[in-house]
């Protein structure tokens, strides 16, 4: 089961009735005008593989219940008004993530070193927030940044005739580009427009 309603001109909050969709695998509501906090009933969507809420007006801290979404491979909450610290449990619990996009929000605090445990991570975008401190040297552990992602990680098949392909806006060479099937080729760490010190460490495979 999937719910794909991006670019649909939806407004207001997400209704707090998501317990009806416990088998949902794709929730893609980008490019709308949705607002408010994520409803508490989102905790029932533990089978999600994709959560994309890009370019809305959601606010508040990320709910702790998201740490139970252990099947997530793609998390895009960019261009909203989420706030608070970037949660360390993302690195501890969401170990299957290949894309973590939190750009253009109001996150504060430091980059948690727990993110270095995301061994499949290929896209990390924390740009345009209020994050400070030193860039963790352990980002050099993200060796998937220099490997080729399997196509079957970005294509979610439901039956022989229906499939959903992950897609995202990525800043590349100073401009925003939309990637879909070619997302497998994208390797990107973007920490710009924060208050960080240090350099992004080189990543190599020993």
Residue pairs with C-beta under 8 A, 6 or more apart in sequence:
1 21
1 23
1 24
1 25
1 158
2 24
2 25
2 26
2 27
2 28
2 156
2 158
2 164
3 21
3 24
3 26
3 27
3 28
3 29
4 26
4 28
4 164
5 28
5 29
5 32
6 28
6 29
6 30
6 31
6 32
6 52
6 54
7 30
7 31
7 32
8 29
8 32
9 32
9 33
10 29
10 32
10 33
10 34
11 32
11 33
11 34
11 35
12 34
12 35
12 36
13 34
13 35
13 36
13 37
13 39
14 29
14 34
14 36
14 38
14 39
14 42
15 39
16 39
16 40
16 41
17 39
17 41
18 24
18 39
18 41
18 42
18 44
18 45
19 41
19 44
21 44
21 45
22 44
22 45
22 46
22 47
23 47
24 45
24 47
24 48
25 47
25 48
25 49
25 50
25 156
25 158
26 48
26 49
26 50
26 156
26 164
27 45
27 48
27 50
27 51
27 52
27 53
28 50
28 52
28 164
29 52
29 53
29 56
30 52
30 53
30 54
30 55
30 56
30 76
31 54
31 55
31 56
32 55
32 56
33 56
33 57
34 53
34 56
34 57
34 58
35 56
35 57
35 58
35 59
36 58
36 59
36 60
37 58
37 59
37 60
37 63
38 58
38 60
38 62
38 63
40 63
40 65
42 63
42 65
42 66
43 63
43 65
43 68
45 51
45 69
46 68
46 69
46 70
46 71
47 71
48 69
48 71
48 72
49 71
49 72
49 73
49 74
49 156
50 72
50 73
50 74
50 156
50 164
50 166
51 66
51 69
51 72
51 74
51 75
51 76
51 77
52 74
52 75
52 76
52 166
52 168
53 76
53 77
53 80
54 76
54 77
54 78
54 79
54 80
54 101
54 168
54 169
55 78
55 79
55 80
56 79
56 80
57 80
57 81
58 77
58 80
58 81
58 82
59 80
59 81
59 82
59 83
60 82
60 83
60 84
61 82
61 83
61 84
62 77
62 82
62 84
62 87
64 87
64 89
66 87
66 94
67 87
67 89
67 90
67 92
67 93
67 94
68 93
69 93
69 94
70 93
70 94
70 95
70 96
71 96
72 94
72 96
72 97
73 96
73 97
73 98
73 99
73 120
73 153
73 166
74 97
74 98
74 99
74 154
74 166
74 168
75 90
75 94
75 97
75 99
75 100
75 101
76 99
76 101
76 168
77 101
77 102
77 105
78 101
78 102
78 103
78 104
78 105
78 125
78 169
79 103
79 104
79 105
80 104
80 105
81 105
81 106
82 102
82 105
82 106
82 107
83 105
83 106
83 107
83 108
84 107
84 108
84 109
85 107
85 108
85 109
85 110
85 112
86 102
86 107
86 109
86 111
86 112
86 115
86 126
86 131
87 112
88 112
88 113
88 114
88 115
89 114
90 97
90 100
90 112
90 114
90 115
90 118
91 112
91 113
91 114
91 115
91 116
91 117
91 118
92 114
92 117
94 100
94 118
95 117
95 118
95 119
95 120
96 120
97 118
97 120
97 121
98 120
98 121
98 122
98 123
98 144
98 149
98 153
98 154
99 121
99 122
99 123
99 166
99 168
99 183
100 115
100 118
100 121
100 123
100 124
100 125
101 123
101 125
101 168
102 125
102 126
102 129
103 125
103 126
103 127
103 128
103 129
103 171
103 190
104 127
104 128
104 129
105 128
105 129
106 129
106 130
107 126
107 129
107 130
107 131
108 129
108 130
108 131
108 132
109 131
109 132
109 133
110 131
110 132
110 133
110 134
111 126
111 131
111 133
111 135
111 136
111 191
111 196
113 136
113 138
115 121
115 124
115 136
115 139
116 136
116 138
116 139
116 141
116 142
117 141
118 124
118 142
119 141
119 142
119 143
119 144
120 144
120 153
121 142
121 144
121 145
122 144
122 145
122 147
122 149
122 186
122 187
122 188
123 168
123 170
123 183
123 186
123 187
123 188
124 139
124 142
124 188
124 189
124 190
124 191
125 170
125 171
125 188
125 189
125 190
126 190
126 191
126 194
127 171
127 190
127 191
127 192
127 193
127 194
128 192
128 193
128 194
129 193
129 194
130 194
130 195
131 191
131 194
131 195
131 196
132 194
132 195
132 196
133 196
133 197
134 196
134 197
134 198
135 191
135 196
135 197
135 198
135 199
135 200
135 201
137 198
137 201
138 201
139 189
139 200
139 201
139 203
140 201
140 202
140 203
140 204
141 203
142 189
142 203
143 203
143 204
143 205
145 187
145 189
145 203
146 187
146 203
146 204
146 205
147 205
148 184
148 185
149 183
149 184
149 185
150 184
151 181
151 184
153 184
154 165
154 166
154 181
154 183
154 184
155 163
155 164
155 165
155 166
155 181
156 163
156 164
156 165
156 166
157 163
158 164
165 180
165 181
166 180
166 183
167 178
167 179
167 180
167 183
168 178
168 179
168 183
169 176
169 177
169 178
169 179
170 176
170 177
170 178
170 179
170 186
170 188
171 177
171 188
171 190
172 186
172 188
179 186
189 200
191 200
